[in-house]
């Protein structure tokens, strides 16, 4: 928080490492105290994956703390701007979202005395480089924080590995750096991740994704028979396919646990015939077998199938289709026992044991095979996480 008081050698600071390690709040407090102690009547940029994520992840906790320290802060949501007064200085902090390549245009033309990029590894390179280029005021500095991604990520290769050449102070955080976390909470976070996500978010390593996606899954241990008796609610998740397989999962809820009790899986290439949207709607009705469904969660790109479902009277919800976030959330729910796969779902179980990372791609992603039941399960998990924010340990808006 106070490195800038005594450090004249660095033009930037980079903080990476484990989740819940305190880097976001520490950097936020440092950034504002540096800006208000150094400049007057200047503009600064606060950047997140989205403006909504920036407000939740940074400003929601930070602004009350700044006010308690004697800063006067006024936020104008309509202008995405926070004006701050302290010690006779007044500065403006503009909020930007770096969602995709087009976001670079939003920041173009501005002049800043400093920029804070929260979760910089989630932002497009073009946006980050445009934000850096806007910092032309004498004495300006760059502030970056992020959780690790893969070792081929451009920010890791060009900033973290080149920190000395970039004149950047590099600080690595672990959960032990956060005195606000109890041993029990640390243990809960450690138990929420496995495989590559454990190494990244708990150990804070920039490690490659390889091997099985759900490497913790054990059919003998984790699969259950369908529980006897009634279920409180029913939902269906759908991965729509014409040339590719279509996969529907039927989920029943009992005592807070959701069971995948049945499924529908149709491979048109193997069958030698593609089905129409109307036929898939009829197949969905067969899967439900008269049960009342709370909602049908569908791949948002399946526009014609969504229309057919709505015309048939089904309550449809478009799925969140962020693959990496979805995999993290699904893994947490499976490991915690909130999602259970039943022994009646042979295609889902088959894919669980085949679904693996594609190590030949620059951007990390699972291999595009044996992934159709995996996609519909991921849609279901993200929908469930969206209504139960208790999964904030893994459901981050990208994160988020």
NULUM-992899 format. One record per residue (C-alpha): residue in one letter; x negated, z negated, y negated. Coordinates in Angstrom, 2 decimals, padded with zeros to 5 digits. Layout:
BEGIN
R/a/X/Z/Y .
...
This chain:
BEGIN
R/x/000.00/000.00/000.00 .
R/x/-002.89/-000.62/-002.39 .
R/x/-005.59/001.81/-001.19 .
R/x/-005.26/003.81/-004.39 .
R/x/-006.36/000.87/-006.56 .
R/x/-009.92/000.94/-005.25 .
R/x/-010.26/004.40/-003.69 .
R/x/-011.47/007.24/-005.91 .
R/x/-012.83/009.39/-003.08 .
R/x/-009.57/010.62/-001.53 .
R/x/-006.93/012.99/-002.86 .
R/x/-004.48/012.33/-000.02 .
R/x/-003.43/009.72/002.51 .
R/x/-002.13/010.43/006.03 .
R/x/-000.38/007.77/008.10 .
R/x/000.62/008.57/011.68 .
R/x/001.25/006.65/014.88 .
R/x/003.92/004.77/016.79 .
R/x/007.59/004.42/015.91 .
R/x/008.63/001.24/014.09 .
R/x/005.04/000.53/013.08 .
R/x/005.79/000.04/009.38 .
R/x/004.16/003.21/008.08 .
R/x/007.25/004.57/006.27 .
R/x/008.02/001.42/004.28 .
R/x/004.34/000.70/003.57 .
R/x/003.79/004.21/002.32 .
R/x/006.99/004.19/000.27 .
R/x/006.04/000.98/-001.53 .
R/x/002.52/002.27/-002.08 .
R/x/003.72/005.60/-003.42 .
R/x/006.10/004.11/-005.99 .
R/x/003.68/001.42/-007.20 .
R/x/000.92/004.04/-007.52 .
R/x/003.20/006.46/-009.40 .
R/x/004.60/003.84/-011.77 .
R/x/001.23/002.20/-012.41 .
R/x/-000.59/005.47/-013.05 .
R/x/001.83/007.89/-014.77 .
R/x/004.49/007.97/-017.48 .
R/x/007.22/010.57/-017.91 .
R/x/006.13/012.64/-014.93 .
R/x/007.95/014.17/-011.97 .
R/x/007.30/013.38/-008.30 .
R/x/008.71/014.80/-005.07 .
R/x/010.14/012.85/-002.14 .
R/x/010.50/015.14/000.86 .
R/x/012.16/014.65/004.24 .
R/x/013.48/016.87/007.00 .
R/x/016.82/016.70/005.17 .
R/x/017.87/014.85/002.03 .
R/x/020.29/012.80/004.12 .
R/x/017.50/011.77/006.49 .
R/x/015.27/010.93/003.54 .
R/x/017.89/008.61/002.09 .
R/x/018.49/006.89/005.44 .
R/x/014.88/006.66/006.60 .
R/x/013.20/005.81/003.30 .
R/x/015.35/005.06/000.27 .
R/x/017.98/002.90/001.95 .
R/x/015.41/000.16/002.63 .
R/x/012.95/000.96/-000.12 .
R/x/015.09/000.89/-003.29 .
R/x/016.40/-002.69/-002.77 .
R/x/012.81/-003.88/-002.23 .
R/x/011.62/-002.13/-005.37 .
R/x/014.42/-003.72/-007.38 .
R/x/013.49/-007.13/-005.98 .
R/x/009.91/-006.49/-007.21 .
R/x/011.16/-005.86/-010.76 .
R/x/011.51/-002.06/-010.73 .
R/x/014.64/-000.64/-012.33 .
R/x/015.95/002.27/-010.25 .
R/x/018.85/004.63/-010.92 .
R/x/019.79/007.18/-008.28 .
R/x/021.90/010.22/-009.13 .
R/x/023.20/011.65/-005.87 .
R/x/024.59/014.77/-007.53 .
R/x/021.14/015.65/-008.88 .
R/x/019.14/014.36/-005.87 .
R/x/017.06/012.36/-008.31 .
R/x/015.86/008.75/-008.65 .
R/x/014.67/007.58/-012.08 .
R/x/012.46/004.49/-012.09 .
R/x/011.33/002.21/-014.93 .
R/x/008.54/-000.36/-014.66 .
R/x/005.91/-001.83/-016.97 .
R/x/006.91/000.44/-019.85 .
R/x/006.64/003.55/-017.68 .
R/x/009.46/005.90/-016.73 .
R/x/009.22/008.59/-014.04 .
R/x/011.56/010.85/-012.09 .
R/x/011.50/011.30/-008.32 .
R/x/013.25/014.44/-007.02 .
R/x/014.54/014.62/-003.43 .
R/x/013.98/017.69/-001.24 .
R/x/014.81/018.62/002.34 .
R/x/012.35/020.72/004.33 .
R/x/014.76/021.89/007.01 .
R/x/013.58/025.47/007.58 .
R/x/011.48/028.30/006.18 .
R/x/013.96/028.97/003.37 .
R/x/013.46/025.43/002.03 .
R/x/010.19/026.42/000.36 .
R/x/012.18/028.23/-002.32 .
R/x/013.85/024.95/-003.37 .
R/x/010.58/023.40/-004.51 .
R/x/008.99/026.53/-005.93 .
R/x/008.36/026.43/-009.69 .
R/x/008.27/022.62/-009.99 .
R/x/005.30/020.63/-011.26 .
R/x/004.56/017.22/-009.75 .
R/x/002.13/014.37/-010.24 .
R/x/002.46/013.51/-006.57 .
R/x/004.45/014.19/-003.42 .
R/x/005.46/012.04/-000.46 .
R/x/006.30/013.97/002.71 .
R/x/008.15/011.70/005.15 .
R/x/007.91/013.00/008.76 .
R/x/005.77/015.90/007.65 .
R/x/005.26/017.17/011.22 .
R/x/008.95/018.09/011.37 .
R/x/008.84/020.32/008.31 .
R/x/007.99/024.04/008.17 .
R/x/004.44/024.79/007.14 .
R/x/005.64/027.01/004.28 .
R/x/007.60/024.12/002.75 .
R/x/004.70/021.67/003.06 .
R/x/002.22/024.09/001.53 .
R/x/004.59/024.86/-001.34 .
R/x/005.00/021.13/-002.04 .
R/x/001.22/020.67/-002.03 .
R/x/000.78/023.60/-004.41 .
R/x/003.19/022.02/-006.91 .
R/x/000.91/018.97/-007.40 .
R/x/-001.18/020.26/-010.29 .
R/x/-001.12/017.25/-012.65 .
R/x/-004.53/015.64/-013.14 .
R/x/-004.85/012.63/-010.85 .
R/x/-002.08/013.79/-008.50 .
R/x/-002.25/012.74/-004.85 .
R/x/-000.57/013.76/-001.59 .
R/x/001.10/011.23/000.72 .
R/x/001.92/012.21/004.33 .
R/x/003.42/010.27/007.23 .
R/x/004.65/011.31/010.65 .
R/x/005.05/010.49/014.32 .
R/x/002.76/012.56/016.58 .
R/x/003.75/015.91/018.03 .
R/x/001.65/018.20/020.24 .
R/x/-002.12/018.65/019.80 .
R/x/-001.62/022.30/018.78 .
R/x/000.60/021.37/015.85 .
R/x/-000.71/022.93/012.65 .
R/x/-000.65/019.66/010.69 .
R/x/-002.71/017.88/013.32 .
R/x/-005.26/020.67/013.52 .
R/x/-005.53/021.42/009.80 .
R/x/-005.04/018.02/008.18 .
R/x/-005.65/015.15/010.61 .
R/x/-008.62/016.74/012.36 .
R/x/-009.88/018.03/008.99 .
R/x/-009.16/014.81/007.05 .
R/x/-012.72/014.40/005.75 .
R/x/-012.94/017.99/004.54 .
R/x/-009.48/017.65/002.97 .
R/x/-010.54/014.44/001.20 .
R/x/-007.71/012.61/002.96 .
R/x/-007.70/008.94/004.00 .
R/x/-006.42/008.83/007.59 .
R/x/-004.71/005.65/008.88 .
R/x/-003.37/005.31/012.42 .
R/x/-000.51/002.82/013.02 .
R/x/000.61/000.97/016.15 .
R/x/003.66/-001.26/016.60 .
R/x/001.34/-004.27/016.36 .
R/x/000.77/-003.32/012.71 .
R/x/004.39/-004.27/011.95 .
R/x/004.69/-008.06/011.73 .
R/x/008.47/-007.78/011.57 .
R/x/008.77/-006.74/015.24 .
R/x/009.17/-009.52/017.77 .
R/x/007.55/-009.18/021.23 .
R/x/011.03/-008.67/022.70 .
R/x/011.80/-005.78/020.33 .
R/x/008.41/-004.19/021.05 .
R/x/009.15/-004.41/024.77 .
R/x/012.54/-002.78/024.25 .
R/x/010.99/000.16/022.45 .
R/x/008.34/000.56/025.14 .
R/x/011.06/000.62/027.80 .
R/x/013.00/003.31/025.92 .
R/x/010.44/006.07/026.46 .
R/x/008.55/007.68/029.30 .
R/x/006.04/010.47/029.83 .
R/x/005.05/012.49/026.79 .
R/x/007.43/010.61/024.49 .
R/x/005.93/007.26/025.50 .
R/x/002.44/008.52/024.71 .
R/x/003.55/009.91/021.36 .
R/x/005.97/007.32/020.03 .
R/x/004.61/004.14/021.60 .
R/x/000.89/004.88/021.94 .
R/x/000.88/007.19/018.91 .
R/x/-001.06/009.99/020.60 .
R/x/-000.93/013.70/019.72 .
R/x/-000.49/014.71/023.35 .
R/x/000.73/017.87/025.08 .
R/x/004.03/018.05/026.92 .
R/x/003.47/019.04/030.52 .
R/x/004.98/018.55/033.96 .
R/x/008.60/017.60/034.59 .
R/x/010.72/016.87/031.54 .
R/x/012.45/013.88/033.18 .
R/x/009.40/012.71/035.10 .
R/x/010.79/009.19/035.56 .
R/x/013.86/010.35/037.50 .
R/x/014.03/009.33/041.17 .
R/x/016.96/010.71/043.17 .
R/x/016.80/007.91/045.74 .
R/x/016.87/005.22/043.07 .
R/x/018.88/006.68/040.18 .
R/x/021.72/008.64/041.82 .
R/x/024.97/006.83/042.63 .
R/x/028.20/007.64/044.46 .
R/x/031.31/008.13/042.33 .
R/x/032.70/004.65/041.61 .
R/x/036.08/003.89/043.11 .
R/x/039.04/003.21/040.86 .
R/x/040.13/004.47/037.46 .
R/x/038.05/005.62/034.51 .
R/x/038.94/004.78/030.91 .
R/x/038.07/008.11/029.31 .
R/x/037.11/011.65/030.30 .
R/x/034.91/014.20/028.56 .
R/x/033.44/017.56/029.52 .
R/x/030.15/019.10/028.38 .
R/x/029.68/022.87/028.61 .
R/x/026.72/025.23/028.59 .
R/x/028.32/028.65/028.34 .
R/x/026.81/031.67/030.03 .
R/x/027.76/035.27/030.76 .
R/x/024.62/036.88/032.18 .
R/x/023.10/033.40/032.54 .
R/x/024.74/030.61/034.56 .
R/x/027.55/028.54/033.06 .
R/x/027.51/024.79/033.67 .
R/x/030.27/022.24/032.95 .
R/x/029.88/018.50/033.52 .
R/x/032.84/016.13/033.93 .
R/x/032.04/012.65/032.59 .
R/x/034.10/009.52/033.16 .
R/x/033.60/006.23/031.33 .
R/x/033.84/002.76/032.84 .
R/x/032.66/-000.46/031.19 .
R/x/030.49/001.40/028.69 .
R/x/028.74/003.57/031.30 .
R/x/029.38/007.31/031.57 .
R/x/029.26/008.85/035.06 .
R/x/028.84/012.56/035.74 .
R/x/031.40/012.60/038.54 .
R/x/031.86/016.35/039.05 .
R/x/030.59/019.67/037.79 .
R/x/031.23/023.40/037.70 .
R/x/028.31/025.83/037.99 .
R/x/028.69/029.63/038.08 .
R/x/025.76/032.06/038.32 .
R/x/027.07/035.55/037.57 .
R/x/023.89/037.22/038.80 .
R/x/024.12/035.52/042.16 .
R/x/027.86/036.14/042.39 .
R/x/027.51/039.76/041.26 .
R/x/030.27/039.49/038.63 .
R/x/030.57/038.17/035.11 .
R/x/033.61/036.09/034.16 .
R/x/035.73/036.32/031.05 .
R/x/036.35/033.49/028.60 .
R/x/039.85/033.15/029.98 .
R/x/038.53/032.73/033.51 .
R/x/036.11/030.03/032.34 .
R/x/038.97/028.19/030.62 .
R/x/040.90/028.29/033.90 .
R/x/037.82/027.00/035.75 .
R/x/037.57/024.14/033.27 .
R/x/041.20/023.24/033.97 .
R/x/040.37/023.22/037.66 .
R/x/037.47/020.85/037.06 .
R/x/039.73/018.48/035.13 .
R/x/042.36/018.57/037.89 .
R/x/045.08/017.20/035.63 .
R/x/042.96/014.59/033.87 .
R/x/043.43/014.16/030.11 .
R/x/040.18/015.04/028.39 .
R/x/039.13/013.27/025.20 .
R/x/036.99/016.20/024.08 .
R/x/035.07/019.22/025.33 .
R/x/031.52/019.41/023.96 .
R/x/030.29/023.01/023.78 .
R/x/027.15/024.88/022.83 .
R/x/027.85/025.80/019.16 .
R/x/026.67/029.38/019.70 .
R/x/029.47/030.05/022.24 .
R/x/031.91/031.17/019.54 .
R/x/034.28/033.22/021.71 .
R/x/034.52/030.51/024.38 .
R/x/035.19/027.84/021.74 .
R/x/038.02/029.98/020.36 .
R/x/039.49/030.42/023.85 .
R/x/039.36/026.67/024.48 .
R/x/041.02/025.88/021.15 .
R/x/043.74/028.44/021.80 .
R/x/044.34/026.75/025.16 .
R/x/044.83/023.41/023.37 .
R/x/041.57/021.67/024.26 .
R/x/039.95/019.34/021.68 .
R/x/036.56/020.99/021.12 .
R/x/033.46/019.49/019.54 .
R/x/030.44/021.67/018.75 .
R/x/027.30/020.19/020.24 .
R/x/024.13/019.18/018.43 .
R/x/021.58/021.63/019.76 .
R/x/018.22/020.14/018.82 .
R/x/016.36/020.45/022.12 .
R/x/013.54/017.93/021.72 .
R/x/015.74/015.26/020.14 .
R/x/018.33/015.89/022.83 .
R/x/015.79/015.44/025.61 .
R/x/014.59/012.14/024.10 .
R/x/018.12/010.81/023.75 .
R/x/019.11/011.94/027.26 .
R/x/016.04/010.26/028.75 .
R/x/016.81/006.99/026.96 .
R/x/020.42/006.99/028.15 .
R/x/019.44/007.78/031.74 .
R/x/016.70/005.15/031.81 .
R/x/018.97/002.50/030.32 .
R/x/021.78/003.25/032.79 .
R/x/024.28/004.33/030.12 .
R/x/024.40/007.74/031.80 .
R/x/024.56/007.94/035.60 .
R/x/024.43/011.09/037.71 .
R/x/026.62/010.96/040.82 .
R/x/025.74/012.44/044.18 .
R/x/028.60/014.94/043.83 .
R/x/026.65/016.90/041.17 .
R/x/024.22/018.91/043.27 .
R/x/023.29/021.54/040.67 .
R/x/022.50/018.96/038.01 .
R/x/020.37/017.00/040.48 .
R/x/018.59/020.17/041.58 .
R/x/017.71/021.07/037.99 .
R/x/016.54/017.51/037.23 .
R/x/013.79/017.98/039.80 .
R/x/012.80/021.45/038.53 .
R/x/013.19/021.19/034.75 .
R/x/009.66/021.33/033.29 .
R/x/007.76/021.91/030.07 .
R/x/006.58/025.39/029.15 .
R/x/002.87/024.91/028.55 .
R/x/002.33/028.52/027.53 .
R/x/004.14/028.31/024.19 .
R/x/002.73/027.30/020.83 .
R/x/005.86/025.34/019.94 .
R/x/006.75/022.80/022.59 .
R/x/009.88/023.46/024.57 .
R/x/011.10/023.23/028.16 .
R/x/010.82/026.31/030.33 .
R/x/013.89/028.54/030.07 .
R/x/014.86/028.27/033.71 .
R/x/016.73/025.68/035.74 .
R/x/018.10/024.44/032.42 .
R/x/021.84/025.08/032.30 .
R/x/023.11/021.76/033.65 .
R/x/020.25/020.20/031.66 .
R/x/021.63/021.76/028.48 .
R/x/025.19/020.61/029.06 .
R/x/023.95/017.07/029.84 .
R/x/021.88/017.12/026.66 .
R/x/024.92/018.15/024.61 .
R/x/026.86/015.23/026.06 .
R/x/024.05/012.74/025.37 .
R/x/023.63/013.85/021.74 .
R/x/027.37/013.62/021.16 .
R/x/027.41/010.09/022.57 .
R/x/024.38/009.09/020.48 .
R/x/026.06/010.44/017.36 .
R/x/028.93/007.99/017.68 .
R/x/026.78/005.03/018.74 .
R/x/023.99/004.55/016.24 .
R/x/022.57/001.81/018.45 .
R/x/020.37/004.54/019.88 .
R/x/018.38/004.79/016.65 .
R/x/015.23/004.08/018.60 .
R/x/015.38/007.58/019.97 .
R/x/017.99/009.46/017.99 .
R/x/016.16/010.53/014.91 .
R/x/017.28/013.29/012.67 .
R/x/014.87/016.18/012.99 .
R/x/014.66/013.35/014.28 .
R/x/016.81/013.63/013.41 .
